[in-house]
Amino acid sequence: MLQIKTFVFNPFSENTYVVFDETKDCVIIDPGCCTSKEDEQLFRFVDENELNVSMVINTHGHIDHVAGNASVVQRYKAKVAAGVGARPDFVKVQFQARFFGFPLDKPVSLPDFELPEDEIIKVGNSTLEVMTTPGHAKGSISLYAELEGLVFTGDALFCRSIGRTDLPGGDYAELCRSIKEKLFRLPDDTTVFCGHGETTTIGEERDFNLYVNG
């Protein structure tokens, strides 16, 4: 069974997830650590729990979700994966940093490979299924763990909100389609681990999220 450790990093209060199971195999979803202090918080947890970081998975290529890629890659020699079509945003990360006044003093590792729709990622004895959920950014993905009843949505779906669509690659209609046609088809009791903010459930968002249902 998957276990999850959440860190809140960088000026955008981004959620970084360390996901692992009883085998100690581990993936890190959206490492947003942007300072050496934040790097050490992440590393301390991984090392103290003797986890084997096999992969970095980025739900999309915005600066607040990829700032820690290079640190994790350097420390654990992990590969970086992202959705199909997400790579152009990674190339623009330094521009994003300047635009938002984001403190970034290290390079950002680009994706080593792409994750298409329905790709199954093994985490020890557990699995994550890739769901393409664009609209906030090109190539955005969510990661669904059916057995545990949880989904990582990046910046597609938040508790009572959705990702912004006014940045390059954003499309409100496309994001609503992603949420309604992909995420809202998951069971009501599926726990949603968002890119920012608190967790929620698919049922609660289907009933009460006015950004999608208004």
N, C-alpha and C positions, 0 to 999 in steps of 0.2 A: 504493500500500500504506500502511496505517495505521502511524503511529509513536505511541509512548506515552511520556509523561514522568510519573513518579509522584512526588507530594509527600506527606509524612506531616505532618498538621497537627493542632493543638489538643490539649487534655488527654486526649482519647480516642484519640489516635494513629490518626486517620482517614485513609484513602487518598484523595487527590484526584488525578484523572487529566486530563492535557492530551492530547487525542487529535487528531492532524492527519495530513495526507498531503503529497505532493509539491507540491500546489497552494498550500500554506500555509493552506488553510481549516482551521478548528479548532473543536472543541467542548470545553468543560470539564465533566467529570462530577464532581458532588459537591464543589464548592469549599468546603472546611471551614476555610479560613483565618479566624482569629478575632482576630488582632492586626495592627497595621500592619506589623510585621516579617514576618509570614507573607504578608500581602498583597504586600509588595515582592518576596519570593522568587518568588511566582507571576508577578507582572508582569514581573520581570526576564527570566525564561525566555521568556515570550510575546513581549516586545519585542525581545530579542536575536535571536530566531529569526524575527522579522517575521511573526508569525502573525496571521491574521484571525479573531478570536473571533466566530463566528456565533451561538452558542447556549450557554447553561448548561443542563445536564440534571441534574436531581436524581432519584436512584433512589428516594428517599422523603423525607419531610419532617421528619426528626429534626434537632435542633439541630446536631449534629456534622457533618452533611452539607450544611447550607445556610447556615452562618454567614458564608461569604464571598460569597453571592449578590449582595448590594448593592454590595460593592466592585467585583466584576467588571462588574456592570451599569453602574455609574457610570463606570468606566474605559473600557469597550469598547462601551457601548450595546447589549449583547447581550440577546436575549430569554431568558426562563426557561421551561423546559418540565418537566413532571412527569407521573406516571401519572394515570389517571382515578381520582378519589376521594382523591387525596393531599392536596388543598388544606387540609382542616381541620387537619392537623398543622402546616402552615406558619403558620396563624393563631395557633396555640398556642405558637409558638417562644419568646416571652418567658417564658411560664410554664415551658416546658421548661428554659430557661436558669436560672431561679431554683431549680427543683426539683433540678437537678444541680449547682448552684453553678458554672455555666459562665460564664466571663468574656465577656460580650457587651455591647459598648458602641456598637453600630450597628444599624440596622434590618435586616430580612431581606426581600428582594424576593420577592413571591408569584409563583406561576406565571402566565405570560402565556397559556399554552395547555396542553392536556392531550395526552398521547400514548397512543392506544389500542393494543390488541394488534395486532401485525403492521405497525404504522406503520414506514415506512422513512425513516430520517434520512440525508440526504446529507452527507458530509464530504469536500468536494472531489470526487474521482473514486471515493471509497469510500462504503460504506454501513454503517449500524447498524440492526438490526431490533429493534423493541420486543417484549419478552416480559413479560406480566404475571405477577409472582411474589409475590403477597401472602402474609401470614402473620407476617412481622416487623412490618409496619406496613400500614395501609390504602393501597392504590394503589401499592404497591411494584412496581418494574419492574427487569428486567435488559435488557442491550443486547448483541446478538449480531452479531459480524462474521464471517460465514460464510467469506468468502474468506481472511481471515487466521487463522481457526480460534481465535477468542478470544471471551470473554464477560465483561461487567462485571456482577457480581451484587449490588452494593450490600451490604446486610446479610442477604441471603437465605442465601447459602452461603459458608462460610469453609473454610480448610484444616483438615480434620478436625473441623469444628464447623459450627454454624448460628447464625443470628441469634436473639437473645433474644425470647421471646414473652410476657413478663410485663408489658409496657407496654401502655397503651391501644391497641387495634387489633390486638394480637398474638394469634395463634392457632396453636398447635403443629401441630395436625392439618392446618390449611390450609397452613402453611409446608412440611410434609413432602410434601403433594400437589403444591405448586408445584415443589419440587425434583425429585420423582420423575417427574411428568408433563410437565414443561417442560425443566428443566436436564439431567436424566439421560438425555434422549432425544437430546442433542447428541453428536457423535462423541467417542470416548474421549480423543483427543489434543487436545481443545479446552482452551486455557489459560484458567483462571479468575482474573480480576482482582477481588479481593474488596474490600469496603468497609473492612476492617481486616486487618492481617497479611499474610502472604506469599501468593504465587500458588500455584496447584495445578492439577490437571487434572480434567476430568469423570470420566475413568476411575479415577483414584486415589480420588476421593470416592465414586464408586459402589461401589468395592470395600472402602474402609476407613473411611468416615465412620459411626461408631457412632450418632451422633445421628439419623441417617436410617434406618440399617439395623439398629440394635440391637433 
